[in-house]
Amino acid sequence: MTFIVQAPTDAGFQPIANTDTTQNHYNGQIVIASDPVLGAGEFVYVAGPAANTAGQTVSSITVSGGIATMTTGSGHGLLVGALIVITGATPTAYNGTFKVLTVPSTTTVTFSFGSSAAYSSGATYVSSPIVAGQVVTLVSTLSAGVITQTATAWAGTVNTGTPLGVAATSFLAGTYGWVQLSGNAVVQTAGTPVIGNAAYWSASGVVQPTAVASKQMVNAIYATAPSVVIGTGTNAVTLQATQAVLNISRPFSQGAIT
């Protein structure tokens, strides 16, 4: 999606999907941005987690038609849109940061790759702790008089009443970016939701339509099923089987009922 900031003007004209390696806006700044398919929504600028997600040694990488397929020795847990940072590879063309395009299996992912060099050995990777479309918790801390909001993937802890949002981009460790608070948001989903379903926690940052006690994403309703086309003409986008649109309005995790 291509959400563009509309207001306030001091945030500048920029894509919401950008992340920053240095803080470029006030932490907690809220803007309105619009997209030709999803419409307008509110976004807040926050810090990402301090550490990347540990990966593992790469078993093999094969390339065909500019698409690399990476195989891991055990389940990788990666989501579509995750950023993987590969190091130690021979040849060195395989070192760098890549975006996961598809997840064919629990031990394979694909990404775009511009070299025809054959992979040899040595590669390991880490991945982004937050992936675009994951539901995140927004936690505030106070240090030396400065309030900082930090996003972390929603862990599904029961009865917390914590503010939630949807990551507009994938965050590597130490970066800053935008989290969506209202409007139509593309999310990482499990199950087979239909329009009108409520959303509940399923796994780290992933929601589902199946009810889970004390783990509802309040103020969030499914606006599409997975694997559908949204938009028309050149703006049309086909959602993957693990993606759907939620309509959100300042969502939060279900709190205790007293």
C-alpha positions in Angstrom: 0.0 0.0 0.0 1.1 3.6 -0.6 -0.3 5.7 2.3 0.9 9.3 2.0 0.9 11.8 4.8 -1.8 14.5 4.5 -1.7 16.3 7.8 -0.2 17.8 9.8 2.0 19.6 7.3 5.0 19.6 9.6 5.3 15.8 9.1 6.1 16.5 5.4 4.9 14.8 2.3 6.2 11.2 2.5 5.2 7.5 2.2 4.1 6.0 5.5 5.8 2.7 4.6 9.2 4.2 5.1 11.3 3.4 8.2 14.1 5.6 9.6 17.4 4.6 11.1 17.4 7.9 13.0 14.3 9.5 14.6 12.9 12.1 12.1 9.7 13.0 13.9 8.4 13.5 17.4 7.9 10.1 19.0 4.1 9.7 19.4 3.3 12.2 16.6 0.0 11.3 14.9 -0.8 12.1 11.3 -3.5 11.4 8.8 -2.5 9.6 5.6 -4.4 8.3 2.6 -4.1 5.5 0.1 -6.0 5.2 -3.2 -7.3 1.7 -2.2 -7.7 1.7 1.5 -8.7 5.3 2.1 -7.5 7.5 4.9 -6.3 6.5 8.4 -4.4 7.7 11.4 -0.8 6.7 12.0 1.5 7.2 15.0 5.3 7.5 14.8 7.1 5.2 17.2 10.3 3.4 18.0 10.8 -0.3 17.1 12.3 -3.0 19.2 16.0 -2.8 20.3 17.0 -6.3 18.9 16.4 -8.3 15.8 14.8 -11.8 15.9 17.5 -14.5 15.9 17.5 -16.7 12.9 19.5 -19.8 12.0 22.1 -21.2 9.5 20.9 -21.3 5.9 20.8 -24.8 4.4 20.6 -23.7 0.8 19.7 -20.9 -1.6 18.6 -21.5 -5.2 17.8 -18.8 -7.8 15.5 -18.9 -10.7 14.2 -16.0 -12.8 15.5 -13.4 -10.3 13.7 -15.1 -7.3 15.8 -16.8 -4.6 14.4 -19.6 -2.5 16.1 -19.9 0.9 15.8 -23.2 2.8 16.4 -23.4 6.6 17.2 -26.5 8.6 14.1 -26.2 10.8 11.0 -24.1 11.0 11.8 -20.4 10.4 8.6 -18.7 11.6 8.9 -16.0 9.0 6.0 -14.0 7.6 5.4 -12.4 4.2 7.0 -9.0 4.3 9.6 -9.8 6.9 13.1 -8.3 6.4 15.9 -10.8 6.6 19.6 -9.8 7.0 22.0 -12.4 5.6 25.6 -12.4 6.6 28.6 -14.7 6.2 27.6 -16.1 2.8 29.8 -17.3 0.1 29.7 -15.7 -2.4 29.2 -12.3 -0.7 26.5 -11.3 -3.2 24.1 -13.2 -0.9 24.9 -10.9 2.0 22.4 -8.0 2.5 18.9 -7.2 3.5 16.0 -8.8 1.6 12.2 -8.7 1.9 10.3 -12.0 2.1 8.0 -12.3 -0.9 6.3 -15.7 -0.2 6.5 -18.4 2.4 6.1 -21.7 0.5 6.7 -23.9 3.5 7.8 -23.7 7.2 11.4 -24.1 6.0 11.5 -22.1 2.8 11.0 -18.4 1.9 11.5 -16.5 -1.4 13.0 -13.0 -2.1 14.1 -11.0 -5.1 17.7 -11.5 -6.0 19.7 -9.8 -8.8 22.7 -12.1 -9.1 23.2 -15.3 -11.0 26.0 -16.5 -8.7 25.5 -20.0 -7.2 25.2 -20.1 -3.5 28.0 -22.0 -1.7 27.8 -21.9 2.1 28.2 -20.0 5.3 25.0 -17.9 5.4 23.2 -17.1 8.6 20.4 -14.5 9.1 18.4 -12.5 11.5 15.0 -11.0 10.8 12.9 -8.0 11.6 11.1 -8.3 15.0 8.1 -6.5 13.5 6.7 -7.3 10.1 4.3 -5.0 8.1 0.8 -6.0 8.9 1.5 -7.4 12.3 -0.6 -6.2 15.2 1.6 -4.5 17.7 1.3 -3.2 21.3 2.2 0.4 22.0 4.1 0.7 25.3 5.1 4.0 26.8 8.3 4.5 28.9 9.7 7.6 30.7 13.4 8.2 30.8 15.1 11.5 31.8 11.7 13.3 31.3 11.2 11.9 27.8 8.2 9.7 27.0 8.9 7.1 24.3 6.3 4.9 22.7 7.7 1.6 21.5 6.0 -1.0 19.3 6.4 -4.8 19.9 4.5 -7.7 18.3 1.3 -8.4 20.2 2.0 -11.3 22.5 -1.6 -12.1 23.4 -1.3 -11.6 27.1 -4.8 -11.8 28.5 -6.8 -9.0 30.0 -4.2 -6.2 29.6 -6.3 -3.5 27.9 -3.1 -2.4 26.0 -3.3 0.0 23.1 -2.8 -1.8 19.8 -2.1 -0.8 16.2 -1.0 -2.3 12.9 2.6 -2.0 11.7 2.7 0.0 8.4 6.2 -1.3 7.6 8.7 -3.9 8.8 11.0 -2.7 11.6 14.6 -3.8 11.9 16.2 -3.3 15.3 16.8 0.3 16.3 14.6 1.8 13.6 11.6 4.2 13.7 8.4 4.1 11.7 4.6 4.3 11.6 1.8 2.2 13.2 -1.8 2.5 11.9 -4.4 3.4 14.5 -7.6 3.8 12.4 -9.0 3.1 9.0 -8.6 0.0 6.8 -5.3 -1.9 7.5 -3.8 -4.9 5.8 -3.0 -7.4 8.6 -1.3 -10.7 9.0 -4.1 -13.2 9.6 -4.6 -16.9 10.3 -7.8 -18.9 9.7 -10.5 -18.1 7.1 -12.1 -14.8 8.2 -15.1 -13.3 6.4 -16.4 -9.7 6.4 -17.8 -8.7 9.7 -15.8 -11.2 11.9 -14.2 -9.9 15.1 -10.4 -10.3 15.5 -8.6 -12.3 18.1 -5.0 -13.0 18.9 -3.6 -16.1 17.1 0.2 -15.9 17.3 2.8 -13.2 17.7 1.3 -10.2 16.0 -1.1 -12.4 14.0 -4.9 -12.3 14.3 -7.7 -14.7 13.5 -11.5 -14.8 13.4 -11.8 -17.7 15.9 -12.8 -16.5 19.3 -10.1 -16.8 22.0 -11.1 -15.9 25.6 -9.7 -12.6 26.9 -7.7 -12.0 23.7 -10.0 -10.0 21.5 -8.7 -7.1 19.4 -11.4 -4.6 20.5 -12.5 -2.0 17.9 -11.4 -4.1 15.0 -13.6 -5.9 12.4 -12.6 -7.9 9.3 -13.3 -5.8 6.1 -12.2 -8.6 3.7 -11.4 -12.2 3.5 -7.8 -13.3 2.6 -6.7 -13.9 -1.0 -9.1 -11.3 -2.5 -8.4 -8.4 -4.9 -8.7 -4.9 -3.5 -8.7 -1.8 -5.6 -9.2 -1.5 -9.4 -7.0 -0.9 -12.5 -3.4 -0.1 -11.8 -4.1 0.2 -8.1 -5.4 -3.4 -7.8 -3.7 -5.5 -5.2 -4.2 -9.3 -4.6 -4.0 -10.2 -0.9 -2.1 -13.3 0.0 -3.6 -16.2 1.8 -2.2 -14.9 5.1 -3.4 -11.3 4.6 -6.8 -9.6 5.1 -8.1 -6.1 5.7 -9.2 -5.0 9.1 -11.2 -1.9 9.8 -9.8 -0.5 13.0 -10.6 2.5 15.3 -8.0 3.0 18.0 -8.0 -0.7 18.9 -6.8 -2.2 22.2 -6.4 -5.6 23.7 -9.4 -6.9 25.7 -9.2 -5.9 29.4 -10.4 -7.6 32.5 -14.2 -7.7 33.1 -14.9 -6.7 36.7 
